[in-house]
Each structure stands twice: as structure tokens, then as C-alpha cells.
Amino acid sequence: MLNPSWKKRNRYSHGSKKMLFGRNGLASLIVFSLIFWGNAVFAKDLNHSSELYISYYFDNREYNTVNIQTSTHKLPLDLFFWGFVDIHSDQNKNSDRFDLTRYFIEYRLSRPVGFDIDGLSWEMEYNEFDGSDNSVARFGVTYRHILPFLGGSKSWVQWRIHPYETDGSGAQVSAIFRFWLVKGIYISGFADYNLEEDAPDGWVAEPQLNFVLNNTFDLILEGRVNEFEEASSSLDGFGLALGVKVKF
């Protein structure tokens, strides 16, 4: 059974109880990272259809995060894979901020709907937090369109709605975005609104200000908002993180 508090906190839950990085999460991390690292390196000589990024963040709430993000278009049936693994230390434990003990996994598999409707896709999303007992799959549709007044085709918004969740206790609507400001500087991130049947609804959002240093490194200033963490007496739902991204 899915832990309700995890579901509401989504990918940003940092409880006070220490938990070792689970074997299932570790196996997923290794397998997917190696597969898509190979795809990313191979794709550099082809059409840049796969990517791998690794980022490290220092949060002002006294914890650190390692993020591993992969994506590829090189799948049969026009399928697109995108996913990440976040590995965290516990919030408000500065002396242990380098002790990464928690993880969150999110994988998405999408496919264009077709019918000559550009940008509209079916999507399945899988989330897991510190073990398969805390997991959920979502199903829905997404629509992505460019913003030509902001850097031409480089700026875009993707609207997402997942009306069905496998735990049967809610839904989610969200927006993912990238806005180019000037050459080498852009804003990206997402905002999720979680609709709950047995608890108050709430926002989880993460806007980023990205500075492209070169072809390998980016500097990131990231805002973190989680209304479910804010409702907890032991957690702070608002934070700011400074990170470095390595692009492979």
C-alpha cells in the first residue's frame, strides 16, 4: 500500500527517519543509468536523440541531492522515455548532509497520439520512493507547444493531466516549461498540482535559473516549493538550492 504522506509530498519528501538507499532503487539507478549513458554517448555521433545529465545540489535546508536524468527517442513505436533518480540526505541535518540515504524515482513513457495533432501525447508515469511499497503509476495525456516570442522554438510549455492513479486516491495536473531569456541563460522547471480525495490538495514546484557555462557544465539556482512538506511540523516546504549539472 502506498504511504499517503509520500504521495502528497511527491518527489521532495525528506523525513527525519534515516533509511538506507533501497536495493530496488539502487538496481534501477544502475541499470537505467548505464543503458541510457550508452545511448547518450552513441547518439552524440548520430542525431542527439538521447541525453544524460548528472547534477549535485546544496539545499539551504541543510541537505544535499544527487540527480541523474536520462532521456531517449531511440525506442520502437515512436516511444519517448524520460526519467530521473533523486538521491537525498535528510533535511535539517547539516552534519550528515553528504550522507545520501533516500531516493525518489520518476520514469515517463510517452507516445504521440497521432491524427496530425502536433504536441499531443499519451503518457504513463511511474514514481517510487524508498521502495516498491511506496510506488504509484499515473496515466494521462500531455500537450507541448512552443513559445515563439521567447527564443523561437527553444522555449516551450508542456501541459500534463493524469486523471488516473493506480492507488485510486487522486489525480495530478502539471506544467513543465523552458523559457530562454538571453543566450546561455534560461528558466526551466515544473509545477504539479496534486488533487487529493482524502486530504487537502497541494502544489509541488521547482523553477530553475540555468546558466550554461560550456558544453559540459551548467550552474543552476533552484527554488523548491512543497505545500505538503510545509504542512508537516518537522519539515520546511520552501527552499533554495545551488547546483552544478554535468552534461554527457
N, C-alpha and C positions, 0 to 999 in steps of 0.2 A: 504494500500500500504506500502511495506517495505521501511523504511527510508534508502536511499542509503548509507549514511555515516555510519550507523550502520553496514550494510552488509560488507562494506570494512574493518571496524575496528574489525569485528568478536567479540570474547568474551572479548576483552580487552578495549573496549571503555569507557572512563571516561571524560565526557564533563563537562563544567563549570556550566551548569544549574542544580540546585538541583531538584531531582524528588523523591517523596516518593516511597517506595517499593510497587509495584503494587499488587492489590488483586489477580489477576490471578496467578502471580508468587508466592505469599505467599501461596496460596492454593495448588499449585503444589508442592512447597517445603515441606509443612507439610504432604501431602498425600504420596508422594513418599518416604520421609524420614522415616515415620512411617512404611510403608509397608516393605521397604527393611531393616530397622533396625530389625523388627521382623524376616525376613528371615535370616539375618546375625546371630542373636543370635541362632535361631533354627539350622542353618547349622553348627554351631560350634560343635554340638553333632552328626552331620552326616558326611558330606564329604566336608565341607568348600566351598560349591558351591555359597555362597553369601557373600558379603562384604559391610561394611560401614566404611567410613573414614570421619573425620571432621578435617579441617586444618584452622589455623589462620596465616595470613601473614602481615608483616610490610614492605611496599614498600618504597624505598629511595626517591620516588617522592611524599612523604607526604600523602599517603592514605593507608588504610587497606583493607583486603579481608578476608571474611569467605568462605571456600569452603566445600561443602557437596557432597561426591561422593558415589554412590551406584552401585552395580552390582549383577546379579544373573544368574545362569544357570538353575535354577529350574522353567523353563517355558515349556509349551507343544510345540510339533512340533520342538524340538531342537532349540528353540529360545533362544538367549542370550541378556539380557538387560544390558546396561551400561549408566550411566548418572551422571550429576553433576549440582549443582546450585552454582554460584559465587555471593556473595553479597558484594558490594564495597562501600566505601566512595568516594568522589570526589578527583581527582588528584590536587596536589598543594594547599591543604587546611589543613595544619598541625593542626590547632586549631580544625578542625572538622573531623579529621581522624578516630575517633571512631563512627561517625555518618553515619551508613551504609544506603545509600539512593538509590542504584542502584542494579540491578540484571541481571544476564545472565544465561539462562538455556540451556543445551545441553543434549539431550537424544538420544541414539542409540539403534536400534533393528536389530539384525543380525541373519542369519541362514546359516549353511554350504550349499554350492552349491551341494555337493554330487559327484557322478560319480567317487568316490575313489580319489578325488583331495584334499589332506590334506591341510588345512590352507586357502582355498579359500571360501569366504562367500559373500552372498548378504547383503547389509546394507541400512537401512533407518536412516537418522539423522534429528532431529528436533532442531532448535535454536530459542530462543525467548529472546529479550532484552527489559526490561521495558514495557511489554505489548504486547498483541497479534497483534497489528498493526505493530510491528517490529518483524516479525517472518518469518522463511523460513524452508522448508523441502528439504533435499537432498537425492538423490538415486544413488547407485552405488555398487561397489564391493570392497572387501578388500582381501589382501593376507598376511598371517602371517607365518614367518618361524623362526626357532631357529638359534642361532649363537653358535655352539658347542665349538668354540675356546675361548669363553668368558663365563666361568662358566657353560658349558654344556647346559642343557635345560632351565636354569634360565634366559638366555639372548636371546632376540628376537627382531625382527623388523616387524611391520605391515605396509604394503603399502596400501594406500587408494586412490580411484579415484571416484569422484562423478560428472559425466558429466551432470546431470540434476538437476536443482533447480526450485522450484515452482514459484519463481519470474521471471524466464525466462531471467535472465541477467548475467549469468556467470557459472563457474564451479570451482571445487576445487580438487587439488591433495595434498596428505599429507603423512607423515610417523610418526608413533608412535613407540617408542623404549624403551627398558630397557637393560642396559649393567651392569653386575656385575663386579666390579673392584677387591675387596677383600671381605672377609666375613664381612657383616654389612655395606658395602658402595657400592652404585650403582648409575648410572646415568639413568634418565628416562626423558620422555617428548614427545614433538611432534614438528613438523614443517609443517605448512599449507602454500601452495602457492595458492593464490586466483586469478583466471583468470576472468577478468572483460571485459565486452563488451563496457561499456560506461565510463571507467576510466582506469588509469594505473594499471597493475597487482601489487601484493604486497605480502610480506611474513608476517606471524604471527607465532612466535615460542616461545617455553617455555621449555628450558632444565633445569633439576633439578639435583642437587647433594644431594643424600639422605644418611643420617646417621641413621642406625637402632639402637636405644638406648636400646630397650627391646621389649617385645611382644605387648606393648601398645602404645609407643611413638616413633616417628621419628623426627629428626631435618632436615630441608630442606633449602637449599640455591638455589634460583630460579632466573634464568635470564629471562627477559621479553623483547621480540622484537616485535614491531608492526609498519610496514612501513606506514600504513595508519594514525595512530596517529602522527607519526613523520612528516607527510606532513601537519599537522594542526599547525597553528601559536600559538594555545593556549594549545597544548598538547605535551608531551615528549614521544616519542615512544620507548625509551630504558630505562630499569630499572632493579633493583636488589631487591629481596625480601627475607627476612628471615622468616621462618615459623616453626610451630610445628604441626605435624599430630598426631591425636588420632585414634587408630585402634580398632574397636569394634568387 
